[in-house]
Amino acid sequence: MTMKDKFNDLSYEELQTKRRELVAQYRGLRFDKVLAHVDNPLQLRVVRRKIARLNTIIHEYDRGIRTRA
């Protein structure tokens, strides 16, 4: 199962919760990058893209392109 399938299976509220979690994780990674060494610098890009994917799906719900389950 791919990441896209995981996000498509979530409800609107779960998507918003997941986005908040990822934004907090992204902030922590950026903070660690500035102050110290990050073990996997590519993780920043992965988390940023996940946030963008979630924002797209949430926007589709808001615009009525997707229906809330």
Secondary structure in CASP SS format (residue, H / E / C, confidence):
PFRMAT SS
TARGET T0000
AUTHOR 0000-0000-0000
METHOD secondary structure of the structure
MODEL  1
M C 1.00
T C 1.00
M H 1.00
K H 1.00
D H 1.00
K H 1.00
F H 1.00
N H 1.00
D C 1.00
L C 1.00
S C 1.00
Y H 1.00
E H 1.00
E H 1.00
L H 1.00
Q H 1.00
T H 1.00
K H 1.00
R H 1.00
R H 1.00
E H 1.00
L H 1.00
V H 1.00
A H 1.00
Q H 1.00
Y H 1.00
R H 1.00
G H 1.00
L H 1.00
R H 1.00
F H 1.00
D H 1.00
K H 1.00
V H 1.00
L H 1.00
A C 1.00
H C 1.00
V C 1.00
D C 1.00
N C 1.00
P C 1.00
L H 1.00
Q H 1.00
L H 1.00
R H 1.00
V H 1.00
V H 1.00
R H 1.00
R H 1.00
K H 1.00
I H 1.00
A H 1.00
R H 1.00
L H 1.00
N H 1.00
T H 1.00
I H 1.00
I H 1.00
H H 1.00
E H 1.00
Y H 1.00
D H 1.00
R H 1.00
G C 1.00
I C 1.00
R C 1.00
T C 1.00
R C 1.00
A C 1.00
END
